[in-house]
Amino acid sequence: MIDVSIILPTCNRGHLLSRCIESVARETRCRWELIVIDGASTDDTWERLLRHREQLGERLKIIREANRRGFVKAMNEGFLHATGRNMMWLNDDARPILGAIDQAVQQIDFAPADVAFLAIFHRWHSPRNIAYQTVVNGATYSLCHIRGTLYANFPIGRREMFDRLGYFDERFIFCAADPDLSLKAWWNGYRIEPAWGVCIDHEETRDLRREEDLPKMQQDNARLFAKWDLPPRNPLWNDFNPARPCTLRGLNDSLSQAA
């Protein structure tokens, strides 16, 4: 039985993708599979993936899209092909620090049944929306909240939980997908908890694709706030309360069927 399936969408960032794959292979000891969804890359991504598959064998699965369909659809495709008892995802510029995935698997295996996801700490370039922070080897890693509710940018969860929650809502393009999935978990009576000591580094935080997709990302945020009944934004201070990590009030009636 595979301990964890790692879903990794990518497009035209072969050099970063290679570093991510090499980091997973070097730092991870549990039984894992890596499912890479290539969004019709035109650089050397395909050639790099073939070389990695020669080294990793069946641990690396490759899905190549005829046309780039975007992060959310790529992720859902990866979930459907996963065979691990746990699932998580990485960005193509991510690098799990030493033992991170092993620790994440161990923690989710011992987590209570009402924990939907463990949120993995990551480099976060903004001082806003910080829920928790931890320092490892002198570097600071963060978890984020949305209007006072903890969510998981990089979660690990049991595959049956992903199945139960229905993966990503495909009305979203990118930036609203992970908070939406976490909000679905809270709304259905589950919890998100920090994966303490489990951290992901990044090769870079600037992504030209995201800059090009900025109008779509703004639409994503608008759809997210249309779907969920969240508290109003507090512009004065960080209002995350660890004693009350969920301030979600519910679904808006107009979109409740899709949640």
C-alpha positions in Angstrom: 0.0 0.0 0.0 1.3 3.4 -1.0 1.5 5.7 2.1 1.0 9.0 0.2 0.1 10.2 -3.3 1.6 13.6 -4.1 -0.1 15.5 -6.9 2.0 18.0 -8.8 0.7 20.1 -11.6 3.2 22.0 -13.8 3.6 24.0 -17.0 6.8 25.3 -18.6 9.0 25.2 -15.5 11.1 22.2 -16.1 14.1 23.3 -14.2 12.0 24.0 -11.1 10.1 20.8 -11.5 13.3 18.7 -11.6 14.4 20.2 -8.3 11.1 19.5 -6.7 11.1 15.8 -7.9 14.7 15.4 -6.8 13.8 16.8 -3.4 10.9 14.4 -2.9 13.0 11.5 -3.9 16.0 12.4 -1.8 14.2 13.5 1.4 11.3 10.9 1.6 11.5 7.4 3.0 7.9 6.3 3.2 6.1 4.6 0.3 5.1 7.4 -2.1 4.0 8.0 -5.6 4.3 11.3 -7.5 1.7 12.2 -10.0 2.8 15.0 -12.3 0.2 16.6 -14.6 2.0 18.5 -17.4 -0.2 21.3 -18.7 1.0 21.0 -22.4 4.4 22.4 -21.6 6.5 23.7 -24.6 9.9 23.8 -22.8 12.0 20.7 -21.8 9.5 19.5 -19.2 8.6 16.3 -21.1 12.2 15.3 -21.6 13.0 15.9 -18.0 10.0 13.8 -16.9 11.1 10.9 -19.0 14.5 11.0 -17.5 13.1 11.1 -14.0 10.8 8.2 -14.8 13.8 6.1 -15.8 15.3 6.7 -12.3 12.1 6.4 -10.3 10.1 3.8 -12.2 6.5 3.3 -11.1 6.8 5.9 -8.3 6.4 8.6 -11.0 3.2 8.8 -12.9 2.9 11.3 -15.8 -0.3 12.8 -17.2 0.2 15.0 -20.2 -2.6 17.4 -21.1 -3.2 18.3 -24.8 -4.0 21.8 -23.7 -3.3 23.5 -20.3 -6.6 23.2 -18.4 -5.4 25.0 -15.2 -4.5 24.1 -11.7 -7.9 23.0 -10.4 -8.7 20.6 -13.3 -5.2 19.2 -13.3 -5.4 18.6 -9.5 -8.7 16.8 -9.8 -7.3 14.6 -12.6 -4.4 13.7 -10.3 -6.6 12.9 -7.4 -8.6 10.4 -9.6 -5.3 8.6 -10.6 -3.9 8.5 -7.1 -3.6 5.1 -5.3 -2.2 6.1 -1.9 -4.1 5.9 1.3 -3.2 9.6 1.9 -3.0 12.4 -0.6 -1.4 15.8 -0.8 -0.1 18.2 -3.4 3.0 20.3 -4.2 3.7 23.3 -6.5 6.4 22.8 -9.0 8.6 25.3 -7.2 8.3 23.5 -3.9 10.9 21.6 -2.0 9.9 19.6 1.1 12.6 20.0 3.8 14.3 16.9 5.2 11.8 14.3 6.4 8.8 16.6 5.9 6.6 14.2 3.9 7.4 11.3 6.3 6.4 13.5 9.3 3.2 14.5 7.5 2.3 10.9 6.9 3.0 9.9 10.4 1.0 12.8 11.8 -2.1 12.2 9.7 -2.0 8.5 10.5 -2.3 9.4 14.2 -4.7 12.3 13.8 -8.3 12.0 15.2 -11.0 11.0 12.7 -12.5 14.5 12.7 -9.3 16.0 11.4 -9.9 16.5 7.6 -6.4 17.9 6.8 -3.2 18.8 8.4 -1.9 22.1 7.1 1.8 22.0 6.1 3.8 25.1 6.9 5.3 26.9 3.9 7.2 30.1 2.9 4.7 32.9 2.8 5.8 36.2 1.3 3.1 38.4 2.9 2.7 39.6 6.5 -1.1 39.4 6.1 -3.4 36.5 7.0 -0.9 34.7 9.2 -2.4 32.1 11.4 0.6 30.3 12.8 4.4 30.5 12.3 7.3 28.2 13.1 11.0 28.5 12.7 13.1 25.6 11.4 16.9 26.0 10.8 16.6 29.8 11.1 13.8 30.0 8.4 10.3 31.1 9.1 7.3 29.1 7.7 3.7 30.0 8.0 0.1 28.9 7.8 -2.7 31.2 6.7 -6.2 32.0 7.6 -9.1 33.5 5.6 -11.3 35.8 7.7 -10.3 34.1 10.8 -10.6 30.5 9.6 -7.5 28.3 9.3 -7.0 26.8 5.9 -4.4 24.6 4.3 -2.4 25.9 1.3 -0.6 22.5 1.3 -2.7 19.9 3.1 -2.3 16.2 3.7 -5.4 14.1 4.3 -6.7 10.6 4.1 -7.9 9.7 0.6 -11.4 9.0 1.9 -11.7 12.5 3.2 -10.8 14.0 -0.2 -13.3 11.6 -1.8 -16.0 12.7 0.8 -15.4 16.4 0.2 -15.4 16.1 -3.6 -11.9 17.4 -4.4 -11.7 20.9 -5.9 -14.7 23.0 -7.0 -13.9 23.4 -10.8 -15.6 26.8 -10.9 -12.3 28.1 -9.4 -9.2 28.6 -11.4 -6.4 28.7 -8.9 -6.1 30.8 -5.8 -9.5 30.1 -4.2 -9.4 26.4 -4.6 -7.5 25.4 -1.5 -9.3 27.7 0.9 -12.6 26.5 -0.5 -11.6 22.9 0.1 -10.7 23.7 3.7 -14.0 25.6 4.2 -15.9 22.6 2.9 -14.1 20.5 5.6 -15.1 23.0 8.4 -18.6 23.3 7.1 -19.0 19.5 7.2 -18.0 19.3 10.8 -14.2 18.5 10.3 -11.1 20.3 11.5 -7.9 21.6 10.0 -4.9 21.4 12.3 -1.2 22.5 11.9 1.3 19.8 10.9 3.9 21.0 13.4 7.5 20.8 12.2 6.4 19.9 8.6 7.7 22.6 6.2 7.9 23.2 2.5 10.5 25.5 0.9 10.1 27.3 -2.4 12.6 27.9 -5.1 10.8 31.1 -6.0 7.6 32.9 -5.1 7.2 35.0 -8.3 5.3 33.1 -11.0 4.8 34.9 -14.4 1.8 32.6 -15.0 0.0 33.9 -11.9 0.7 37.5 -12.9 -0.8 36.8 -16.3 -3.8 35.1 -14.6 -4.3 38.0 -12.1 -7.7 38.9 -13.5 -8.9 35.3 -13.2 -7.5 35.1 -9.7 -9.5 38.2 -8.7 -12.6 36.6 -10.2 -11.7 33.5 -8.1 -11.7 35.5 -4.9 -15.0 37.1 -5.9 -16.6 33.6 -6.4 -15.2 32.4 -3.1 -16.8 35.2 -1.1 -20.0 34.8 -3.1 -20.1 31.1 -2.1 -19.2 31.4 1.6 -20.8 33.5 4.4 -17.5 34.7 6.0 -17.1 37.4 8.6 -16.2 40.9 7.3 -12.6 41.7 6.8 -10.8 43.3 9.7 -8.4 45.9 8.1 -6.8 46.9 11.5 -5.2 43.8 12.9 -4.7 40.1 12.4 -7.9 38.7 14.0 -7.0 35.0 13.9 -7.7 33.3 17.3 -6.0 30.0 17.8 -8.7 29.1 20.4 -11.3 29.5 17.7 -9.7 28.5 14.5 -13.0 28.5 12.5 -15.2 31.6 12.2 -17.0 30.4 9.2 -20.7 31.1 9.4 -22.0 29.0 6.5 -22.9 28.8 2.8 -24.6 31.5 0.8 -27.9 30.1 -0.5 -27.2 30.8 -4.1 -24.3 28.5 -4.3 -25.0 26.0 -1.5 -25.7 23.1 -3.9 -22.1 23.1 -5.2 -20.5 22.8 -1.7 
